[in-house]
Amino acid sequence: MSKKKKYLFIAYIIAFLVVVSSLTTYSFLTTSPERIKADEKKSTEEASKKVEGDTSVNTGESNENPFNEEVATPLTETVLQQYIHAMSHQKVEAEEKWSFYKMTDDRIQFLLNQLEAEDYEHEELYHTILLKWQEGDLSSVDDDHNEIWNLQGGTVGEATGILTKEEENQYLQKQKNEKR
């Protein structure tokens, strides 16, 4: 092979590798958030299937999950965070909300019971948030949301305030009517 053909061959190989790596990088960068959103939406849909018929009553004394899910207890830290995060959506303003669970006394008590059954890395934070909510103190629910959202690596949907009672009722009505 002549010197000129070798250089031309090497140039083609380099050009091919540059194009392939550029397309791969572009594809990853443009679809990764979509993929993450789709994965989160899928897990949220699975976790939120029972929201419509939210009539369950649980005293918090049993291990029955008032979130109407079959998950192992004690809960994993990830599931515990998701439950707290999804309940906070009822009360906070945010551009995007990808999950929802109605905030109920039974659910709060269930999560507090889980804290007693297992050690969690951020247990003190969860305990503080849940106790405030149990006592009806929702004055910093947006900050509570953002604390959990940050632990989850949130990039979209930061809470920017607290909903008024009317806004909350509208949000709850929308969740009730929305088909998942």
Secondary structure, DSSP 8 states (H G I E B T S, - for coil): --HHHHHHHHHHHHHHHHHHHHHHHHHHHHHHHHHHHHHHHHHHHHHHTTSTT------SSSS--TT-----SS--HHHHHHHHHHHHTTTEEES---------HHHHHHHHHHHHHS--TTHHHHHHHHHHHHTT--TTHHHHHHHHHHHTT--S--EEEE--HHHHHHHHHHHHH---
